[in-house]
């Protein structure tokens, strides 16, 4: 995969891609990430990329000329038939694991990092294929949002991670991930669940699935509405609901006895 990030502050993005998993993906040839300085596509003495908005108002707006030149140049140089251009903006579709999976199937992504009050609308209408937001809040620019999207997408590239590592994670299959434990078996009086020490892989798988369902039911019940549960998982979910009811009854009894 090739990913180009168009920004006026490339330094913001240099650090995240020189460490950990993304660096390994680059070194192993799974992804080619390029930071594109938008100012290189300007032709005036001061490398001006923004201007005041027509009609008045506060802030500045990114100009269309350098953005058009940048995107058109990247498309012209691309070795792929399709280039998907994405604008990072609070007005976009909220990013999630499903979207990350969709983008991981692309060959060449161009991410435009918005700044200031936004970009000239003609860029949005003529160049952009998709608009993405990472949440209902506002950042100073799209660089950090772009870094998040790149990380989420790259780790899903075929062959990069072990298949089990990505399919068992939170939001894969619309469920949150089960709890994890490691040595020591007992720490400050807190013990690892015995089933994880049993060596019974069938029971361990059952425990993990139930814990995943329970954690989703308690923390993100909205995810269960879109989850395509297997008949066995539906049975587990009903068991979990009954278990929670019994636990609540016991807790109420304790509170009443105090």
TITIDREN-453230 format. One record per atom (N, C-alpha, C): residue in three letters; atom name; x, y, z. Coordinates in steps of 0.2 Angstrom, whole numbers, plus 2048, in hexadecimal, padded with zeros to 3 digits. Atoms other than C-alpha are relative to their C-alpha. Example, Ala and Ser with C-alpha at 12.3 -4.5 7.8 and 13.67 -1.06 7.14 Angstrom:
 rest atom   x   y   z
  ala    N 804 7FA 800
  ala   CA 83E 7EA 827
  ala    C 804 806 800
  ser    N 7FC 7FA 7FF
  ser   CA 844 7FB 824
  ser    C 7FC 805 803
//
This chain:
 rest atom   x   y   z
  unk    N 804 7FA 800
  unk   CA 800 800 800
  unk    C 804 806 800
  unk    N 7FD 7F9 800
  unk   CA 805 812 7FD
  unk    C 7FC 805 803
  unk    N 804 7FB 7FD
  unk   CA 7FF 820 808
  unk    C 804 807 800
  unk    N 7FD 7FA 800
  unk   CA 803 832 805
  unk    C 7FC 805 804
  unk    N 803 7FC 7FB
  unk   CA 7FF 83F 812
  unk    C 802 807 7FE
  unk    N 7FF 7F9 802
  unk   CA 7FD 851 80C
  unk    C 7FF 805 806
  unk    N 800 7FC 7FA
  unk   CA 801 85D 81A
  unk    C 804 807 7FF
  unk    N 7FC 7FB 800
  unk   CA 808 86E 81D
  unk    C 805 800 806
  unk    N 7FC 801 7FA
  unk   CA 810 868 82D
  unk    C 803 7F8 800
  unk    N 7FE 807 801
  unk   CA 819 857 828
  unk    C 804 7FE 806
  unk    N 7FC 802 7FA
  unk   CA 824 858 838
  unk    C 7FB 7FC 805
  unk    N 805 803 7FB
  unk   CA 814 853 842
  unk    C 800 7F9 7FF
  unk    N 802 807 802
  unk   CA 813 843 839
  unk    C 807 7FB 800
  unk    N 7F9 804 800
  unk   CA 826 83E 839
  unk    C 801 7FB 805
  unk    N 7FF 804 7FB
  unk   CA 826 837 84A
  unk    C 7FC 7F9 800
  unk    N 804 806 7FF
  unk   CA 818 82B 84A
  unk    C 801 7FA 7FB
  unk    N 7FE 805 805
  unk   CA 81E 822 83A
  unk    C 807 7FE 800
  unk    N 7F9 803 800
  unk   CA 830 81F 840
  unk    C 801 7FC 806
  unk    N 800 804 7FA
  unk   CA 82B 815 84F
  unk    C 7FB 7FA 7FF
  unk    N 805 805 7FF
  unk   CA 823 804 853
  unk    C 7FE 7FC 7FA
  unk    N 803 804 805
  unk   CA 817 7FB 848
  unk    C 801 803 7F9
  unk    N 800 7FC 806
  unk   CA 816 808 83A
  unk    C 807 800 7FD
  unk    N 7F9 801 803
  unk   CA 829 808 838
  unk    C 802 7F9 7FE
  unk    N 7FE 807 802
  unk   CA 82A 7F5 837
  unk    C 7FC 7FF 7FA
  unk    N 804 801 806
  unk   CA 81C 7F5 82A
  unk    C 804 804 7FA
  unk    N 7FD 7FD 805
  unk   CA 826 802 820
  unk    C 807 7FC 7FE
  unk    N 7F9 803 801
  unk   CA 837 7F9 822
  unk    C 7FF 7F9 7FC
  unk    N 801 807 803
  unk   CA 82F 7E8 81D
  unk    C 7FC 801 7F9
  unk    N 803 7FF 807
  unk   CA 827 7F0 80D
  unk    C 7F9 7FF 800
  unk    N 807 801 800
  unk   CA 815 7EE 812
  unk    C 7FC 807 7FE
  unk    N 803 7FA 801
  unk   CA 812 801 810
  unk    C 805 805 7FE
  unk    N 7FB 7FB 802
  unk   CA 81A 810 808
  unk    C 7FC 807 802
  unk    N 804 7FA 7FD
  unk   CA 815 820 812
  unk    C 805 806 7FE
  unk    N 7FC 7FA 802
  unk   CA 81A 831 80B
  unk    C 7FC 806 803
  unk    N 802 7FA 7FE
  unk   CA 818 842 813
  unk    C 801 805 7FB
  unk    N 800 7FB 806
  unk   CA 813 84F 806
  unk    C 7FF 807 803
  unk    N 800 7F9 7FE
  unk   CA 817 861 80B
  unk    C 7FC 804 7FB
  unk    N 804 7FD 805
  unk   CA 809 86B 803
  unk    C 803 807 7FE
  unk    N 7FD 7F9 803
  unk   CA 814 87B 802
  unk    C 804 7FF 7FA
  unk    N 7FC 802 806
  unk   CA 81E 872 7F5
  unk    C 7FC 801 7FA
  unk    N 805 7FF 806
  unk   CA 80F 875 7E9
  unk    C 7FE 807 800
  unk    N 801 7F9 801
  unk   CA 80F 887 7EB
  unk    C 805 804 7FC
  unk    N 7FB 7FD 805
  unk   CA 817 894 7DF
  unk    C 801 807 802
  unk    N 7FF 7F9 7FE
  unk   CA 818 8A4 7E9
  unk    C 806 800 805
  unk    N 7FA 7FF 7FC
  unk   CA 826 8AB 7F3
  unk    C 7FF 7FD 807
  unk    N 802 802 7F9
  unk   CA 81E 8A7 804
  unk    C 7FD 7F9 801
  unk    N 803 806 800
  unk   CA 818 896 7FF
  unk    C 7F9 800 804
  unk    N 807 7FF 7FD
  unk   CA 806 89B 804
  unk    C 7FB 7FB 7FE
  unk    N 804 805 801
  unk   CA 7FA 88D 806
  unk    C 7F9 802 802
  unk    N 807 7FF 7FE
  unk   CA 7EB 896 80E
  unk    C 7FF 807 7FF
  unk    N 802 7F9 801
  unk   CA 7E1 8A6 80D
  unk    C 7FA 801 804
  unk    N 806 7FF 7FC
  unk   CA 7D2 8AF 815
  unk    C 7FA 7FE 7FC
  unk    N 806 803 803
  unk   CA 7C1 8A8 811
  unk    C 7FC 806 7FD
  unk    N 805 7FB 803
  unk   CA 7B5 8B1 805
  unk    C 7FA 801 804
  unk    N 805 7FF 7FC
  unk   CA 7A7 8B9 80E
  unk    C 801 802 807
  unk    N 7FE 7FE 7FA
  unk   CA 7B1 8BD 81D
  unk    C 800 7FA 805
  unk    N 800 805 7FB
  unk   CA 7B3 8B3 82D
  unk    C 807 7FF 803
  unk    N 7F9 801 7FD
  unk   CA 7C1 8AE 839
  unk    C 804 7FA 7FD
  unk    N 7FC 806 803
  unk   CA 7CF 8A2 834
  unk    C 802 801 7F9
  unk    N 7FE 801 807
  unk   CA 7D7 89D 824
  unk    C 7FE 7FA 7FD
  unk    N 802 806 803
  unk   CA 7D3 891 817
  unk    C 806 7FD 7FB
  unk    N 7FB 803 805
  unk   CA 7DF 885 80D
  unk    C 7FE 801 7F9
  unk    N 801 7FE 807
  unk   CA 7E0 88B 7FB
  unk    C 7FF 7FA 7FC
  unk    N 801 805 804
  unk   CA 7DB 880 7ED
  unk    C 806 7FE 7FB
  unk    N 7FA 801 805
  unk   CA 7EA 882 7E1
  unk    C 805 7FB 802
  unk    N 7FB 805 7FE
  unk   CA 7F7 879 7EB
  unk    C 7FD 7F9 802
  unk    N 803 806 7FF
  unk   CA 7EB 86B 7F0
  unk    C 7FE 7FC 7FA
  unk    N 802 803 806
  unk   CA 7E5 868 7DF
  unk    C 807 7FD 7FC
  unk    N 7FA 802 803
  unk   CA 7F7 867 7D9
  unk    C 803 7FA 803
  unk    N 7FD 805 7FC
  unk   CA 7FD 85C 7E7
  unk    C 7FC 7F9 7FE
  unk    N 804 806 801
  unk   CA 7EF 84F 7E4
  unk    C 801 7FE 7F9
  unk    N 7FF 802 807
  unk   CA 7F0 84F 7D1
  unk    C 807 7FE 7FF
  unk    N 7F9 802 801
  unk   CA 803 84D 7D2
  unk    C 801 7F9 803
  unk    N 7FF 807 7FD
  unk   CA 802 83E 7DE
  unk    C 7FC 7FB 7FC
  unk    N 803 805 804
  unk   CA 7F5 836 7D3
  unk    C 803 7FE 7FA
  unk    N 7FC 801 806
  unk   CA 7FF 839 7C4
  unk    C 806 7FB 801
  unk    N 7FA 804 7FE
  unk   CA 80E 831 7CC
  unk    C 7FF 7F9 803
  unk    N 802 806 7FC
  unk   CA 805 822 7D4
  unk    C 800 7FA 7FB
  unk    N 7FF 806 804
  unk   CA 808 811 7CD
  unk    C 7FA 7FB 801
  unk    N 807 804 7FF
  unk   CA 7F6 80B 7D2
  unk    C 7FB 803 7FC
  unk    N 805 7FD 804
  unk   CA 7E7 80D 7C8
  unk    C 7FB 804 804
  unk    N 805 7FC 7FC
  unk   CA 7DC 814 7D6
  unk    C 804 803 806
  unk    N 7FE 7FC 7FA
  unk   CA 7E1 821 7E3
  unk    C 7FA 803 804
  unk    N 806 7FD 7FC
  unk   CA 7D5 825 7F1
  unk    C 802 806 804
  unk    N 7FE 7FA 7FD
  unk   CA 7D6 836 7F7
  unk    C 7FB 802 806
  unk    N 804 7FF 7FA
  unk   CA 7D0 839 809
  unk    C 802 807 804
  unk    N 7FF 7FA 7FD
  unk   CA 7CD 849 812
  unk    C 7FF 7FF 808
  unk    N 802 800 7F9
  unk   CA 7CF 84A 825
  unk    C 7FD 806 802
  unk    N 804 7FA 7FE
  unk   CA 7C2 855 82C
  unk    C 7FA 7FE 805
  unk    N 806 801 7FB
  unk   CA 7B5 856 83B
  unk    C 7FA 7FE 7FC
  unk    N 807 801 803
  unk   CA 7A7 855 82E
  unk    C 800 7F9 7FD
  unk    N 800 806 804
  unk   CA 7AC 844 827
  unk    C 7FD 7FA 804
  unk    N 802 806 7FD
  unk   CA 7A6 833 82B
  unk    C 805 7FE 806
  unk    N 7FC 802 7FA
  unk   CA 7AC 82D 83C
  unk    C 804 7F9 7FF
  unk    N 7FC 805 802
  unk   CA 7BA 821 83A
  unk    C 7FF 7FA 805
  unk    N 800 806 7FC
  unk   CA 7B9 80F 841
  unk    C 803 7FA 7FD
  unk    N 7FC 805 803
  unk   CA 7C0 7FE 83F
  unk    C 7FE 7FD 7F9
  unk    N 803 802 806
  unk   CA 7B4 7FA 831
  unk    C 803 804 7FA
  unk    N 7FD 7FB 805
  unk   CA 7BB 809 827
  unk    C 807 7FE 7FF
  unk    N 7F9 802 801
  unk   CA 7CD 804 82B
  unk    C 801 7FA 7FC
  unk    N 7FF 806 804
  unk   CA 7CA 7F3 824
  unk    C 7FE 802 7F8
  unk    N 802 7FE 807
  unk   CA 7C2 7FB 814
  unk    C 806 803 7FD
  unk    N 7FA 7FC 803
  unk   CA 7D1 807 812
  unk    C 806 7FB 7FF
  unk    N 7FB 805 800
  unk   CA 7DD 7F8 815
  unk    C 800 7FD 7F9
  unk    N 800 804 806
  unk   CA 7D7 7F1 805
  unk    C 802 805 7FA
  unk    N 7FE 7FC 805
  unk   CA 7DC 800 7FB
  unk    C 808 800 7FE
  unk    N 7F9 800 801
  unk   CA 7ED 802 7F2
  unk    C 804 806 801
  unk    N 7FD 7FA 800
  unk   CA 7F0 814 7F2
  unk    C 7FC 805 804
  unk    N 804 7FB 7FC
  unk   CA 7E9 821 7FF
  unk    C 804 806 800
  unk    N 7FD 7F9 7FF
  unk   CA 7EC 834 7FF
  unk    C 7FC 803 805
  unk    N 804 7FD 7FA
  unk   CA 7E7 83C 810
  unk    C 802 807 800
  unk    N 7FF 7F9 7FF
  unk   CA 7E5 84E 810
  unk    C 7FE 803 807
  unk    N 800 7FE 7F9
  unk   CA 7E8 856 821
  unk    C 7FD 807 800
  unk    N 803 7F9 800
  unk   CA 7DC 865 823
  unk    C 803 804 805
  unk    N 7FE 7FB 7FC
  unk   CA 7E1 874 82C
  unk    C 7FC 806 801
  unk    N 803 7FA 800
  unk   CA 7DB 885 832
  unk    C 7F8 7FF 800
  unk    N 808 800 801
  unk   CA 7C8 888 82E
  unk    C 7FE 7FA 7FB
  unk    N 802 805 805
  unk   CA 7C9 87A 821
  unk    C 803 801 7F9
  unk    N 7FD 7FF 807
  unk   CA 7CC 879 80E
  unk    C 7FB 803 7FC
  unk    N 804 7FD 805
  unk   CA 7C5 881 7FF
  unk    C 7FB 7FB 7FE
  unk    N 806 805 802
  unk   CA 7B4 878 7FB
  unk    C 802 7FD 7FA
  unk    N 7FF 803 807
  unk   CA 7BA 875 7E9
  unk    C 805 7FA 801
  unk    N 7FC 806 7FF
  unk   CA 7C7 869 7F0
  unk    C 7FC 7FA 802
  unk    N 804 806 7FD
  unk   CA 7BA 85F 7F9
  unk    C 7FC 7FD 7FA
  unk    N 805 803 805
  unk   CA 7AE 85E 7EA
  unk    C 804 7FD 7FA
  unk    N 7FD 802 806
  unk   CA 7BB 85B 7DC
  unk    C 805 7FB 801
  unk    N 7FA 805 7FF
  unk   CA 7C9 851 7E4
  unk    C 7FF 7FB 805
  unk    N 801 805 7FA
  unk   CA 7C3 848 7F4
  unk    C 7FB 7FB 7FE
  unk    N 804 805 801
  unk   CA 7BC 837 7F3
  unk    C 7FC 7FE 806
  unk    N 803 802 7F9
  unk   CA 7B8 835 806
  unk    C 802 805 805
  unk    N 7FE 7FB 7FB
  unk   CA 7B8 840 815
  unk    C 7FF 7FB 807
  unk    N 7FF 804 7FA
  unk   CA 7BD 838 826
  unk    C 801 804 806
  unk    N 7FF 7FD 7FA
  unk   CA 7BC 83E 838
  unk    C 802 7FA 805
  unk    N 7FE 805 7FB
  unk   CA 7C4 835 847
  unk    C 7FB 801 806
  unk    N 804 800 7FA
  unk   CA 7B6 83B 853
  unk    C 7FD 807 800
  unk    N 804 7FA 7FF
  unk   CA 7AA 849 858
  unk    C 804 805 804
  unk    N 7FD 7FA 7FD
  unk   CA 7B7 856 85D
  unk    C 805 803 7FB
  unk    N 7FC 7FC 805
  unk   CA 7C3 862 855
  unk    C 807 800 802
  unk    N 7F8 7FF 7FF
  unk   CA 7D6 862 853
  unk    C 802 806 7FC
  unk    N 7FD 7FB 803
  unk   CA 7E1 86F 84D
  unk    C 801 7FF 7F9
  unk    N 7FF 802 807
  unk   CA 7E5 865 83D
  unk    C 7FF 7F9 800
  unk    N 801 807 802
  unk   CA 7E3 854 835
  unk    C 806 7FC 801
  unk    N 7FA 804 800
  unk   CA 7F4 84E 838
  unk    C 800 7FA 805
  unk    N 801 805 7FB
  unk   CA 7F1 844 848
  unk    C 7FB 7FB 7FE
  unk    N 805 805 802
  unk   CA 7E1 83D 841
  unk    C 803 7FC 7FA
  unk    N 7FD 803 805
  unk   CA 7EB 838 832
  unk    C 804 7FA 802
  unk    N 7FC 805 7FD
  unk   CA 7F7 82F 83C
  unk    C 7FC 7FA 803
  unk    N 804 805 7FE
  unk   CA 7EA 825 845
  unk    C 7FD 7FC 7FB
  unk    N 802 804 806
  unk   CA 7E2 820 835
  unk    C 805 7FB 7FD
  unk    N 7FB 804 803
  unk   CA 7F2 81A 82E
  unk    C 802 7FA 804
  unk    N 7FE 805 7FC
  unk   CA 7F6 810 83D
  unk    C 7FB 7FA 800
  unk    N 805 805 800
  unk   CA 7E5 807 83D
  unk    C 800 7FD 7FA
  unk    N 800 803 806
  unk   CA 7E6 804 82B
  unk    C 806 7FB 7FE
  unk    N 7FA 803 801
  unk   CA 7F8 7FE 82A
  unk    C 800 7F9 803
  unk    N 800 806 7FC
  unk   CA 7F6 7F1 837
  unk    C 7FB 7FA 7FE
  unk    N 805 804 803
  unk   CA 7E8 7E9 82D
  unk    C 803 7FD 7F9
  unk    N 7FD 802 807
  unk   CA 7F3 7E7 81D
  unk    C 801 7F8 800
  unk    N 7FF 808 800
  unk   CA 7F3 7D4 818
  unk    C 807 7FE 801
  unk    N 7F9 803 7FF
  unk   CA 802 7CB 81E
  unk    C 804 804 805
  unk    N 7FC 7FC 7FB
  unk   CA 808 7D9 82A
  unk    C 800 7FD 807
  unk    N 801 803 7FA
  unk   CA 801 7D2 83A
  unk    C 7FD 7F9 7FF
  unk    N 803 807 801
  unk   CA 7FC 7C0 83E
  unk    C 7F8 801 800
  unk    N 807 7FF 801
  unk   CA 7EA 7BE 839
  unk    C 7FC 800 807
  unk    N 803 801 7FA
  unk   CA 7E5 7B9 84B
  unk    C 800 807 804
  unk    N 7FF 7FA 7FC
  unk   CA 7EC 7C9 852
  unk    C 7FB 806 7FE
  unk    N 804 7FB 802
  unk   CA 7E1 7D4 848
  unk    C 7F8 7FE 800
  unk    N 807 802 800
  unk   CA 7D1 7CA 848
  unk    C 7FD 7FF 807
  unk    N 802 801 7F9
  unk   CA 7D1 7C8 85B
  unk    C 7FF 807 804
  unk    N 800 7F9 7FD
  unk   CA 7D2 7DB 85E
  unk    C 7F9 803 801
  unk    N 806 7FC 7FF
  unk   CA 7C5 7E7 865
  unk    C 7FD 802 7F9
  unk    N 803 7FE 806
  unk   CA 7B8 7EB 857
  unk    C 800 7FC 7FA
  unk    N 800 805 806
  unk   CA 7BC 7DC 84C
  unk    C 7FA 7FC 802
  unk    N 807 804 7FE
  unk   CA 7AB 7D4 84B
  unk    C 7FC 804 804
  unk    N 805 7FB 7FC
  unk   CA 7A3 7E3 854
  unk    C 800 7FF 807
  unk    N 7FF 801 7F9
  unk   CA 7A9 7DD 865
  unk    C 806 803 803
  unk    N 7FA 7FE 7FD
  unk   CA 7B5 7E4 871
  unk    C 804 7FA 802
  unk    N 7FC 805 7FF
  unk   CA 7C4 7D9 875
  unk    C 800 7FE 808
  unk    N 800 803 7FA
  unk   CA 7C5 7CD 884
  unk    C 806 803 804
  unk    N 7FB 7FE 7FC
  unk   CA 7D0 7D1 893
  unk    C 807 7FB 7FF
  unk    N 7F9 803 801
  unk   CA 7E3 7CC 893
  unk    C 803 7FF 807
  unk    N 7FC 801 7FA
  unk   CA 7EE 7C5 8A1
  unk    C 807 7FD 7FE
  unk    N 7FA 804 801
  unk   CA 800 7C0 8A2
  unk    C 803 7FF 807
  unk    N 7FC 802 7FA
  unk   CA 80D 7BB 8B0
  unk    C 801 806 804
  unk    N 801 806 7FC
  unk   CA 80C 7BB 8BF
  unk    C 7F9 7FE 800
  unk    N 807 803 7FF
  unk   CA 7FD 7B0 8C2
  unk    C 7FC 804 805
  unk    N 803 7FC 7FA
  unk   CA 7F9 7BA 8D2
  unk    C 804 806 801
  unk    N 7FC 7FA 7FF
  unk   CA 7FE 7CC 8D4
  unk    C 7FC 804 805
  unk    N 803 7FD 7FB
  unk   CA 7F9 7D5 8E4
  unk    C 7F9 7FE 802
  unk    N 806 803 7FE
  unk   CA 7EC 7C9 8E8
  unk    C 7FB 7FF 7FA
  unk    N 804 801 806
  unk   CA 7E4 7CA 8D6
  unk    C 803 7FA 7FC
  unk    N 7FE 806 803
  unk   CA 7E4 7B9 8CE
  unk    C 7FE 800 7F8
  unk    N 802 801 807
  unk   CA 7E3 7B5 8BB
  unk    C 7FA 7FB 800
  unk    N 805 805 800
  unk   CA 7D3 7AC 8B7
  unk    C 802 7F9 7FF
  unk    N 7FD 807 800
  unk   CA 7D6 799 8BA
  unk    C 7FF 7FD 7F9
  unk    N 801 803 806
  unk   CA 7CF 795 8A9
  unk    C 806 801 7FB
  unk    N 7FA 7FF 805
  unk   CA 7DE 79D 8A0
  unk    C 806 7FC 802
  unk    N 7FA 804 7FE
  unk   CA 7EA 792 8AA
  unk    C 7FF 7F9 7FF
  unk    N 803 807 801
  unk   CA 7E0 782 8A6
  unk    C 803 7FC 7FB
  unk    N 7FD 804 806
  unk   CA 7E8 77E 895
  unk    C 7FA 7FD 7FC
  unk    N 806 802 804
  unk   CA 7D6 77A 88F
  unk    C 7FE 806 7FB
  unk    N 801 7FB 805
  unk   CA 7D6 784 87F
  unk    C 7F9 801 7FE
  unk    N 807 7FF 801
  unk   CA 7C3 781 87C
  unk    C 7FD 804 805
  unk    N 803 7FC 7FB
  unk   CA 7BF 788 88D
  unk    C 803 807 800
  unk    N 7FD 7F9 800
  unk   CA 7CB 797 88B
  unk    C 7FD 804 7FA
  unk    N 803 7FC 805
  unk   CA 7C3 79B 87A
  unk    C 7F9 802 802
  unk    N 807 7FF 7FE
  unk   CA 7B2 79A 882
  unk    C 800 806 805
  unk    N 800 7FB 7FB
  unk   CA 7B7 7A5 890
  unk    C 802 807 7FD
  unk    N 7FE 7FA 804
  unk   CA 7BF 7B2 884
  unk    C 7FA 803 7FD
  unk    N 806 7FD 803
  unk   CA 7B0 7B3 87A
  unk    C 7FA 803 804
  unk    N 805 7FE 7FB
  unk   CA 7A4 7B5 889
  unk    C 803 807 803
  unk    N 7FD 7F9 7FD
  unk   CA 7B0 7C3 890
  unk    C 7FF 805 7FB
  unk    N 801 7FB 805
  unk   CA 7B0 7CC 87F
  unk    C 7F9 802 7FF
  unk    N 807 7FE 801
  unk   CA 79D 7CB 87E
  unk    C 7FE 804 806
  unk    N 802 7FC 7FA
  unk   CA 79B 7D1 890
  unk    C 803 807 800
  unk    N 7FC 7FA 800
  unk   CA 7A8 7DF 88E
  unk    C 7FC 805 7FB
  unk    N 804 7FC 805
  unk   CA 79E 7E5 87F
  unk    C 7F9 802 802
  unk    N 807 7FF 7FD
  unk   CA 78D 7E3 887
  unk    C 800 806 806
  unk    N 7FF 7FC 7FB
  unk   CA 793 7ED 896
  unk    C 802 807 7FE
  unk    N 7FD 7F9 801
  unk   CA 79D 7FB 88E
  unk    C 7FE 803 7F9
  unk    N 802 7FE 806
  unk   CA 797 7FC 87C
  unk    C 7FA 7FC 7FD
  unk    N 805 804 802
  unk   CA 786 7F4 87A
  unk    C 7FE 802 7F9
  unk    N 802 7FE 807
  unk   CA 783 7FE 86A
  unk    C 804 7FC 7FB
  unk    N 7FD 804 805
  unk   CA 790 7F3 861
  unk    C 7FD 7F9 7FF
  unk    N 803 807 801
  unk   CA 786 7E3 865
  unk    C 7FA 801 7FB
  unk    N 805 7FF 805
  unk   CA 778 7EB 85A
  unk    C 802 7FE 7F9
  unk    N 7FE 801 807
  unk   CA 782 7E9 84B
  unk    C 804 7FA 7FF
  unk    N 7FC 806 800
  unk   CA 78B 7D9 850
  unk    C 7FC 7FA 7FD
  unk    N 803 806 803
  unk   CA 787 7C9 846
  unk    C 802 7FA 804
  unk    N 7FE 805 7FC
  unk   CA 787 7BD 854
  unk    C 7FE 7F9 7FE
  unk    N 802 807 802
  unk   CA 788 7AB 852
  unk    C 7FB 7FD 805
  unk    N 804 803 7FB
  unk   CA 77B 7A0 85B
  unk    C 803 7FF 807
  unk    N 7FC 801 7FA
  unk   CA 788 79B 868
  unk    C 801 806 804
  unk    N 7FF 7F9 7FD
  unk   CA 78C 7AD 86B
  unk    C 7FA 803 803
  unk    N 806 7FE 7FD
  unk   CA 77A 7B1 86E
  unk    C 7FE 7FD 806
  unk    N 801 803 7FA
  unk   CA 779 7A4 87B
  unk    C 804 802 805
  unk    N 7FC 7FE 7FC
  unk   CA 788 7AA 883
  unk    C 7FE 807 803
  unk    N 802 7F9 7FE
  unk   CA 781 7BC 883
  unk    C 7FA 7FF 805
  unk    N 806 801 7FB
  unk   CA 771 7B6 88C
  unk    C 803 7FE 807
  unk    N 7FD 802 7FA
  unk   CA 77C 7AD 899
  unk    C 803 806 804
  unk    N 7FD 7FA 7FD
  unk   CA 785 7BD 89C
  unk    C 7FB 805 803
  unk    N 805 7FC 7FD
  unk   CA 776 7C7 89F
  unk    C 7FD 7FD 806
  unk    N 802 803 7F9
  unk   CA 770 7BB 8AC
  unk    C 805 800 805
  unk    N 7FA 7FF 7FB
  unk   CA 781 7BB 8B4
  unk    C 800 807 803
  unk    N 7FF 7F9 7FE
  unk   CA 781 7CE 8B5
  unk    C 7FA 801 805
  unk    N 806 7FF 7FB
  unk   CA 76F 7CD 8BD
  unk    C 801 7FD 806
  unk    N 7FE 803 7FA
  unk   CA 775 7C1 8CA
  unk    C 805 804 804
  unk    N 7FB 7FC 7FC
  unk   CA 784 7CC 8CE
  unk    C 7FD 806 802
  unk    N 803 7FA 7FE
  unk   CA 77A 7DB 8CF
  unk    C 7FB 7FF 807
  unk    N 804 802 7FB
  unk   CA 76E 7D2 8DB
  unk    C 805 7FF 807
  unk    N 7FB 801 7FB
  unk   CA 77D 7CD 8E6
  unk    C 803 806 803
  unk    N 7FD 7FA 7FE
  unk   CA 784 7DE 8E6
  unk    C 7FB 804 804
  unk    N 805 7FD 7FD
  unk   CA 773 7E5 8EB
  unk    C 7FF 7FE 807
  unk    N 801 803 7F9
  unk   CA 772 7D9 8FA
  unk    C 806 803 804
  unk    N 7FA 7FD 7FC
  unk   CA 784 7DF 8FF
  unk    C 7FE 807 803
  unk    N 801 7F9 7FE
  unk   CA 77F 7F1 8FF
  unk    C 7FA 801 805
  unk    N 805 7FF 7FC
  unk   CA 76F 7EE 908
  unk    C 802 7FE 807
  unk    N 7FE 802 7FA
  unk   CA 778 7E5 916
  unk    C 805 804 803
  unk    N 7FB 7FB 7FD
  unk   CA 785 7F3 919
  unk    C 7FC 805 804
//
